[in-house]
Amino acid sequence: MPTTTERKRVITEATDLGIGMLIAESEDGAYQPVGAVSTIREGREIAASDMRRRMHRLDQSSDPMCPARYLVWAQGDGGEYATVAEIEPN
């Protein structure tokens, strides 16, 4: 589903975000940066990998943050960062 920024720029799964950020966010609002992404599609791939890593750590009696969602942030035309996609963990 394409996302539109304030200036009506359409952002699709494959739109080059420049340097987008993938952020893991918990139910209580805690967050952890996961990494830089160049597209929403890449964000989905990295989010899935991150969730598998967190589940593996949980199986090994570690206590990783459990994300309720992942957010992809990208810089808009005015220089501000905003959420351009929300990814449900799987």
N, C-alpha and C positions, 0 to 999 in steps of 0.2 A: 504494500500500500504506500504510495508516494506521500511524502510529508512536504508541506509548504511552509517556508519561512515568512517573516513579516513582509518582505519585499516580493512575495509570490514566486520565489525561486523554488522549483520543484526538485525535491531530493528523493531519489529512488534507491533501491537496494545497491545499485552499481555506481551511483554518483560519487565522484572523487571529492572527498571531504577535506582534502589537504591533510591536516593533522587532527583527526577526530580522537576523542577519548572514550574508552569503554570504562564504565564505572559500575561496580557491584553495589547494590543497595539492599539493606536488610529491612524487615518489617518495621523495626523501631527507628528507622531513619539513619542508622549508621551506614557509612559508605567506605569503600576501598577502591582506589584506582586500580584497574586491571592492566591497561596498556593502551598504547596508541593504535588507532585503526584508520584505514584510508577509505573504507566504504562500510555501509551498514551490513552488507553481506559478510565482510571480514569480521565485523563485530559479532555477528551470530556465530561464526566458526570459533572465534576466540572465547566467547561466552560459554559455548558447549564444552570446550577443552578445559576452561577454568572450573566449570562445575564438576567435571569428571575428576579433576585434581583435588578439589575440595572434598568430594565424596571419598576418594582414596585416603586422604588425610584423616577423615572422620572414622573410616574403617580401622585406621591404625591408632585409634584412641587420642587423636589430636582434637583440638576444638576450633576448627575454622569457622569464620562467619558464614552463615547460611543465607545466600542472597534470595530475596523475594523477587527481585527483578534486576536486569542489567539495563543501563542507560547508555546510549551513544550520544555524546555531546560533540558539536561541531561549531566552528566559528562562523558567524554570520557576516554579511557584507559590511556591517557597521563595526565589526571587530569584537562584538560580544559573543560569548558562548551560550548555546541553548541546546536543550534536548531535541534531537531529531528522530530518535527511535527508542522504543522501549521493548526489551526482549525478555520473554518469560523463560526462566531456567528450565532445562529439560534433563 
